């Protein structure tokens, strides 16, 4: 059995334990020793960050070759067009490489917790929400994808990785689960919250 932490990362927190000036890090929220992030979530992004104390599980989560789906809720500036959604679905040329095709759907404003600081609001410019599911996770990929099609990201929230989600975990808190390896279905047995 392997321990896995499902952390609902707040906006502004760096996905590492070592301190950089006064910027909040994982150490401000997680006091358990021996856990490391399995992948990253940028400082200005929110939502699910997985941490584990097992190198094999960390590789399975973080490596694109395992094609673990990552689900994001993305607020973008502007009124989305079908053309932009179609390009996102097919794959986007980010100059240094082409992204894999993504699952993309426009969604209604999801019930996300208040963010501090709040997303900027402009009365004359509408915003739209997307659900984007990718199987890779290059540096700032989702933000670069939406900007490439003309809709800059205002808020980025990772809801799910594989079958793990933050649906019942409050911002700044984590849940500990036991995972059996090497199964592909990520069966969870014991769950505890902190």
Secondary structure as GFF3:
##gff-version 3
##sequence-region A 1 194
A	DSSP	beta_strand	2	9	.	.	.	ID=ss1
A	DSSP	three_ten_helix	26	28	.	.	.	ID=ss2
A	DSSP	beta_strand	36	37	.	.	.	ID=ss3
A	DSSP	beta_strand	46	52	.	.	.	ID=ss4
A	DSSP	alpha_helix	55	62	.	.	.	ID=ss5
A	DSSP	three_ten_helix	64	66	.	.	.	ID=ss6
A	DSSP	beta_strand	70	77	.	.	.	ID=ss7
A	DSSP	alpha_helix	82	90	.	.	.	ID=ss8
A	DSSP	beta_strand	103	107	.	.	.	ID=ss9
A	DSSP	beta_strand	127	134	.	.	.	ID=ss10
A	DSSP	alpha_helix	141	148	.	.	.	ID=ss11
A	DSSP	beta_strand	153	161	.	.	.	ID=ss12
A	DSSP	beta_strand	164	165	.	.	.	ID=ss13
A	DSSP	beta_strand	174	179	.	.	.	ID=ss14
A	DSSP	beta_strand	188	193	.	.	.	ID=ss15
###
